[in-house]
Amino acid sequence: MKTKLKQFALSAFALCVLAIGLTSANLKPADGDYDYLKQRLEITKAFTIEVFNAMPEADYSFKPNDEQRTFGAQAYHIAYSIDYYRRAFQNRGQAEWSPGDENIKSKAELIKWAGEQFDAMHKLILASEQNDAVTALVISYLDHNAHHRGQMVSYLRMKGIKPPSYR
C-alpha cells in the first residue's frame, strides 16, 4: 500500500512539474511582441530549405501521380504562399492569389526565393504587436508550411532519399 501511495505521489508531482513547465513556457511576453517565436521561425525556414535541398534538381519534376504537384511546384507553392500571407497581413486580409506557373523556377531560384520570402515574413511577424488576429495568421502560416513540407518529405521517401531530420 505504501509503495502504491509513493508511486502515486511521485507521478502526481511529476505531472505538476510538467504542467508548470509547459505553462511557463507558453506565457506571453510582457512587452506584447513575438520575439519568443524567433527561434521557431528560424527553424521553420532552415528545415524547409533543407527539404528543398534534399531533392536532386533532376527530380524536381517528380510527382507521385497526375493529381499532385511536382516536388518543384510544392516548393514554389510554399514560397508563393509565404508571399501571399505577407501581402494579406500587410493589407488587412486583402491579397490577390495568382501564383502562375508553379513549375517555372529552378531549384536554385526556388531556394533563393523561399529564403527571401521567409526573411520578409519573419521580419514582419517579429515587428508586429501581439494580438489574436496576428497570432491566428502566424499559426495558419506555420501550419500551411508544415503541411506542404510534409508532402515534400513523402516525395523524398518515394525517391529513396532520406529526408532531413525533423527539429
TIRO-475866 format. One record per atom (N, C-alpha, C, O): x, z, y; residue in three letters. Coordinates in steps of 0.02 Angstrom, whole numbers, plus 32768, in hexadecimal, padded with zeros to 4 digits. Example, Ala and Ser with C-alpha at 12.3 -4.5 7.8 and 13.67 -1.06 7.14 Angstrom:
829481867EE4ala/826781867F1Fala/829481867F5Bala/82C881A77F5Aala/828281627F90ser/82AC81657FCBser/8285818A8002ser/829E81928039ser/
This chain:
802980007FC5met/800080008000met/802C8000803Fmet/801E7FDB806Emet/8061802B803Flys/808D802E8079lys/80B07FEB8083lys/80BA7FD580BClys/80C37FC9804Dthr/80E67F8A8052thr/80B87F558071thr/80CE7F2F809Cthr/80797F53805Clys/80497F238079lys/803D7F3280C3lys/80387F0380EBlys/80397F7180D5leu/802F7F84811Aleu/806B7F708144leu/80647F57817Cleu/80A77F7A8128lys/80E57F66814Blys/80E77F1B8155lys/80F77F03818Blys/80D67EF58120gln/80D57EAC8125gln/80A27E958159gln/80B07E678180gln/80687EB5815Aphe/80357EA4818Bphe/804D7EB281D2phe/80447E8981FFphe/806C7EEC81DCala/80857EFF821Eala/80BB7ECF8235ala/80BB7EBA826Fala/80E87EBD8208leu/811D7E8D821Aleu/81007E48822Aleu/81167E288259leu/80CF7E338203ser/80AF7DF28210ser/808B7DF38253ser/80907DC3827Aser/80687E298261ala/80447E2F82A1ala/80757E2F82DBala/80697E0F830Eala/80AC7E5482D3phe/80DF7E578308phe/80FD7E118314phe/81067DFD834Dphe/810C7DED82DEala/81297DAA82E4ala/80F97D7B8307ala/810E7D538331ala/80B97D7F82F6leu/80877D568318leu/80817D678362leu/80797D3A838Bleu/80857DA78373cys/80827DBB83B9cys/80BF7DA083DFcys/80B77D868417cys/80F97DA683C2val/81367D8C83E3val/81307D4183ECval/81417D278421val/81187D1E83B9leu/810F7CD683BDleu/80DD7CC483F4leu/80E97C97841Cleu/80A57CE783F5ala/80727CDA8428ala/808D7CE6846Eala/80807CBF849Cala/80B17D1C8478ile/80CE7D2B84BAile/81007CF484CDile/81017CDE8506ile/812A7CE0849Dgly/815B7CAB84ABgly/813A7C6984BDgly/814F7C4884ECgly/81067C568497leu/80E37C1884A6leu/80BF7C1C84E9leu/80BF7BEB850Fleu/80A07C5484F7thr/807D7C5C8536thr/80AE7C5A8570thr/80A17C3985A2thr/80E67C7B856Aser/81187C7B859Fser/81347C3585AAser/81417C2285E3ser/813E7C118575ala/815B7BCE857Bala/812C7B9E859Eala/81427B6C85BAala/80EB7BAC859Casn/80B97B7E85B9asn/80A07B9485FDasn/80727B758618asn/80BD7BC7861Aleu/80A77BDC865Dleu/80B97BA78690leu/80EF7B89868Dleu/808C7B9C86C0lys/80997B6E86F6lys/80CC7B8C8725lys/80CC7BC88730lys/80F77B638741pro/81277B7E8771pro/81047B9487B1pro/80D07B7987C4pro/81207BC587D1ala/81027BE1880Eala/80FF7BAF8847ala/80D27BB28870ala/81307B80884Aasp/81317B528882asp/81037B168879asp/80FE7AED88A6asp/80E17B108840gly/80AE7ADD8836gly/80C77A978828gly/809F7A68882Cgly/81067A8D8819asp/811E7A49880Basp/81297A3E87C1asp/811A7A6A8798asp/81427A0587B0tyr/814A79F2876Atyr/819279F38752tyr/81A379D18722tyr/81BD7A198773asp/82037A1C875Fasp/820B7A348717asp/823B7A2186F5asp/81DD7A5C86FFtyr/81E17A7586BAtyr/81DA7A3C8687tyr/81EA7A46864Ctyr/81C27A01869Cleu/81BB79C8866Fleu/81F9799B866Eleu/81FC796C8647leu/822979A88699lys/8262797C86A0lys/8284796D865Elys/82927933864Elys/829279A08637gln/82B3799585F6gln/8288796B85C8gln/82A2793E85A7gln/8247797985C4arg/821A79538598arg/8218790A85AEarg/821878DE8583arg/821678FD85EFleu/821478B98607leu/8255789485F6leu/8253785A85E2leu/828D78B585FEglu/82CE789785EEglu/82D3788885A3glu/82ED78538590glu/82BB78B58579ile/82BC78AB8531ile/828F7871851Dile/82A1784884F3ile/8254786D853Cthr/82257836852Ethr/824677F3853Dthr/824277C48515thr/826677EE8577lys/828877B0858Alys/82BF77A08558lys/82C27768853Clys/82EB77CF854Bala/832577C38520ala/830F77B084D9ala/832A778284BBala/82DE77D384BEphe/82C677C6847Bphe/82A677818476phe/82B2775C8446phe/827E776F84A8thr/825D772E84A8thr/829176F684ACthr/828C76C48487thr/82C276FD84D7ile/82F776CB84DDile/831F76C6849Bile/8333768F8488ile/832A76FE847Aglu/834D76FC8439glu/832576D38406glu/834276AE83DEglu/82E376DB8407val/82B976B583D9val/82BF766A83EAval/82C5764183BDval/82BE7659842Bphe/82C77613843Fphe/830A75F98424phe/830D75C1840Aphe/833E7620842Basn/8382760C8417asn/8389760583CBasn/83B375DE83B4asn/8361762A83A5ala/836A762C835Cala/835B75E9833Bala/837775D98307ala/832D75C38358met/831A7583833Amet/834B754D8352met/83567546838Emet/836875288323pro/839374F08338pro/836A74BD8361pro/832F74B38353pro/838A749F8391glu/8366746F83BCglu/834574378394glu/830E742183A5glu/83647421835Fala/834873EC8335ala/830574008316ala/82DD73D58303ala/82F874418311asp/82BA745982F3asp/828774718327asp/8254748F8315asp/829374648366tyr/82637477839Atyr/8222744F8393tyr/81EF746383AFtyr/82227418836Eser/81E673F08363ser/81BF74088326ser/818A73ED8316ser/81D9743B8303phe/81B7745482C6phe/8175747682D8phe/8171749C8308phe/8143746882AFlys/8104748C82B3lys/80E87491826Clys/80EE74628245lys/80C974CA825Cpro/80B274D58217pro/807C74A48200pro/8079749381C5pro/8051748D822Easn/801D745D821Dasn/80077439825Dasn/801E74498294asn/7FDB74098255asp/7FC773E0828Easp/7FA0740682C4asp/7F9F73F082FEasp/7F82743D82B3glu/7F59746282E4glu/7F837491830Fglu/7F6974AB8342glu/7FC0749D82FDgln/7FE974CE8322gln/801B74AC8350gln/802B74718348gln/803374D38381arg/806674BB83AFarg/80A974B5838Aarg/80B474D68357arg/80D4748B83A4thr/81197489838Cthr/813C74C983A3thr/812374ED83CFthr/817674D78387phe/819D7511839Dphe/81AD750A83E7phe/81A7753A840Dphe/81C274CE83FCgly/81D174C18442gly/819474CB846Fgly/819A74E584A6gly/815A74B58457ala/811D74BD847Eala/810A75078484ala/80F0751D84B7ala/8119752F8450gln/810D75778455gln/813A7595848Cgln/812375BD84B4gln/81797580848Dala/81A8759884C0ala/818F75838505ala/819075AB8534ala/817A7545850Btyr/8160752B854Btyr/812375558560tyr/811D7569859Atyr/80F775618531his/80BA7587853Fhis/80CA75CD8559his/80AB75E58588his/80FA75ED853Aile/810F762F8552ile/8128762C8599ile/8112765285C4ile/815675FE85A7ala/817275F985EBala/813C75E6861Eala/813976038654ala/811275B5860Ctyr/80DE75A0863Btyr/80AC75D88647tyr/809675E38680tyr/809B75FD8613ser/80697632861Cser/8085766B8647ser/805F768B866Bser/80C676788644ile/80E476AA8670ile/80DB769386B8ile/80C976BB86E4ile/80EA765486C5asp/80E076388708asp/8096763E871Dasp/808876518755asp/8069763086EFtyr/8021763586FEtyr/800E767E870Etyr/7FEC768A8740tyr/802476AD86E6tyr/801576F386F3tyr/802F77088738tyr/800D772B875Dtyr/806C76F28749arg/808977048789arg/806076E687C2arg/8052770987F3arg/804E76A687BDarg/8026768687F1arg/7FE176A787F8arg/7FC976B2882Farg/7FC376B787BFala/7F8176D987C1ala/7F87771E87E1ala/7F5C77328808ala/7FBB774187D0phe/7FC7778387EDphe/7FCF777F8839phe/7FB377A7885Ephe/7FF5774E884Fgln/800277478896gln/7FC5773088BDgln/7FBF773C88F9gln/7F96770E889Basn/7F5B76F188BBasn/7F1A771288A5asn/7EE676F188A1asn/7F1D77528897arg/7EE177798885arg/7EB8775A884Darg/7E7B77538852arg/7EDB77468819gly/7EB9772A87DEgly/7EAD76E087E0gly/7E9476C387B0gly/7EBE76C08817gln/7EB27678881Egln/7EF276518811gln/7F2376588835gln/7EF1762887DDala/7F2975FC87CEala/7F1075C387A2ala/7EE775CE8775ala/7F29758987AEglu/7F16754F8786glu/7F3E75508745glu/7F7A755D8744glu/7F1B7541870Etrp/7F3C753A86CDtrp/7F4374F086C0trp/7F1274CE86B2trp/7F8074D686C5ser/7F8C749086BCser/7FD27487869Eser/8000747186C1ser/7FDB7497865Fpro/801E74988641pro/803E74548637pro/807C744F8635pro/8018741F8632gly/803673DE8626gly/805073D885DEgly/803973FB85B1gly/808073AB85D5asp/809C739E8592asp/80C973D8857Dasp/80FE73E3859Basp/80B573FB854Aglu/80DA74368533glu/81187424850Aglu/8140745084F9glu/812173E584FBasn/815B73D084D2asn/818E73A984FBasn/81B6738384DFasn/818E73B2853Cile/81B773898569ile/81FE73A48575ile/822B737E8587ile/820973E4856Blys/82497403857Dlys/8276740D8540lys/825F74198508lys/82B77409854Dser/82E874168518ser/82EE7462850Eser/82D4748A8535ser/8310747484D9lys/831D74BA84CBlys/833F74DC8506lys/83297511851Clys/837474BE851Fala/839974DC8558ala/836C74E38596ala/836F751585B8ala/834474B085A3glu/831774B385DDglu/82E374EA85D4glu/82D3750E8604glu/82C974F18598leu/82977525858Bleu/82B4756B8593leu/8295759785AFleu/82F17575857Aile/831175B6857File/831E75C785C8ile/831175FF85DEile/8337759885EElys/834575A38635lys/830475B1865Blys/830075E18681lys/82D17588864Ftrp/8291758F8671trp/827075D28660trp/825775F4868Ctrp/827175E38620ala/82537623860Bala/8277765E862Dala/8257768C8645ala/82BA765C862Egly/82DF7691864Egly/82CC76988697gly/82C476D086B0gly/82C5766186BAglu/82B176628701glu/826B767F8709glu/825E76A58737glu/823E766B86DCgln/81F8768486E0gln/81F576CF86D2gln/81D376F486F5gln/821976E5869Fphe/821C772D8690phe/8236775386CDphe/8218778586E1phe/826D773B86EAasp/828B775E8723asp/825A7763875Easp/82547798877Casp/8238772D876Dala/8209772D87A5ala/81CE775C8798ala/81B9778187C4ala/81B4775A875Amet/817C77858749met/819077CE874Amet/816B77F88763met/81CA77DD872Fhis/81E07823872Bhis/81EF783E8771his/81E27879877Fhis/820A7815879Clys/8215782987E2lys/81D3783B8803lys/81CE786D8827lys/81A1781287F8leu/815F781E8814leu/8140785F87F9leu/81257887881Fleu/8145786887B8ile/812978A5879Aile/814C78E387B5ile/812B791387CAile/818E78E287B6leu/81B4791D87CBleu/81AB792C8815leu/81B77965882Aleu/819778FB883Cala/818B79068884ala/8143791A8893ala/8131792888CDala/8119791B885Fser/80D17927886Aser/80C17971886Dser/80E1799B884Dser/808E79808894glu/807379C38896glu/804779CB8858glu/801F799F8847glu/804E7A038837gln/802A7A0D87F8gln/7FDF7A178805gln/7FCB7A40882Egln/7FB779F187DFasn/7F6E79FA87DFasn/7F5379DC879Fasn/7F7779BA877Aasn/7F1479E88791asp/7EF679D28752asp/7EF779868749asp/7F02796E8712asp/7EEC7961877Eala/7EEA79188779ala/7F2F78FD8767ala/7F3478D0873Dala/7F6379178787val/7FA679008778val/7FBA79148731val/7FD778ED870Cval/7FA97951871Dthr/7FB8796886DAthr/7F96793B86A6thr/7FB4792B8673thr/7F58792886B2ala/7F3478FC8684ala/7F5878B88680ala/7F5E789C8649ala/7F6F789E86B8leu/7F94785F86B8leu/7FD578658690leu/7FE578388669leu/7FF9789B869Bval/803978A58678val/802D78A8862Cval/8052788A8605val/7FFA78CD8618ile/7FEB78D385D0ile/7FD9788F85B4ile/7FF1787C857File/7FAF786985D8ser/7F9B782785C1ser/7FD777F885BCser/7FDE77D3858Bser/800277FA85EEtyr/803F77D185F0tyr/806C77E085B4tyr/808277B28591tyr/8079782085A7leu/80A578338570leu/80857823852Dleu/80A7780D84FEleu/8044782E8527asp/8020782084E9asp/802177D584DAasp/802C77C184A1asp/801477AC850Chis/801477648503his/8059774B84EDhis/805E772284BFhis/808C7764850Dasn/80D0775184FAasn/80DF776584B1asn/80FA773D848Basn/80CD77A2849Fala/80DA77B9845Bala/80B4778F8427ala/80CE778183F1ala/8077777C8438his/804F7753840Bhis/8072771183FAhis/807A76FF83C0his/808776ED842Ehis/80A776AC8423his/80EE76B38407his/8104768983E0his/811176E6841Barg/815476F383FFarg/814D770083B4arg/817676EA838Carg/8119772583A1gly/810D7733835Agly/810076F38333gly/811676EC82FAgly/80DB76C48351gln/80D176848330gln/811376608326gln/8120764282F2gln/813E76638359met/817F76428355met/81AB7661831Emet/81D0763E82FCmet/81A676A38316val/81CA76C582E0val/81B376AA829Cval/81DC76A0826Fval/8172769F8296ser/815876828257ser/8174763C824Cser/8185762B8213ser/817A76148280tyr/819775D1827Atyr/81DF75D68261tyr/81F375B18235tyr/82057605827Eleu/824A760E8268leu/824D761E821Eleu/8275760181F9leu/8223764B8208arg/8222765E81C1arg/821076238194arg/822D761B815Earg/81E175F981ABmet/81CF75BD8185met/8209758D817Emet/820E7568814Cmet/8237758D81AElys/8272756281ABlys/82AC75848188lys/82E275678183lys/82A275C1816Fgly/82D675E5814Cgly/83097605817Bgly/834176148166gly/82F7760E81B9ile/8324762B81EBile/8311767581F5ile/82D776868201ile/834276A081F0lys/833676E781FBlys/832A76F28246lys/835676E3826Flys/82F0770C8258pro/82E27718829Fpro/8309775482BApro/831F777F8294pro/8312775782FBpro/833377918319pro/830B77D18307pro/82CF77CE82FEpro/832E78088302ser/830D784782F2ser/82E4785F832Cser/82FA785C8366ser/82A97877831Dtyr/827D78918352tyr/829B78D08370tyr/82BB78F8834Etyr/829078D883B0arg/82A5791583D2arg/82787925840Carg/82827957842Earg/
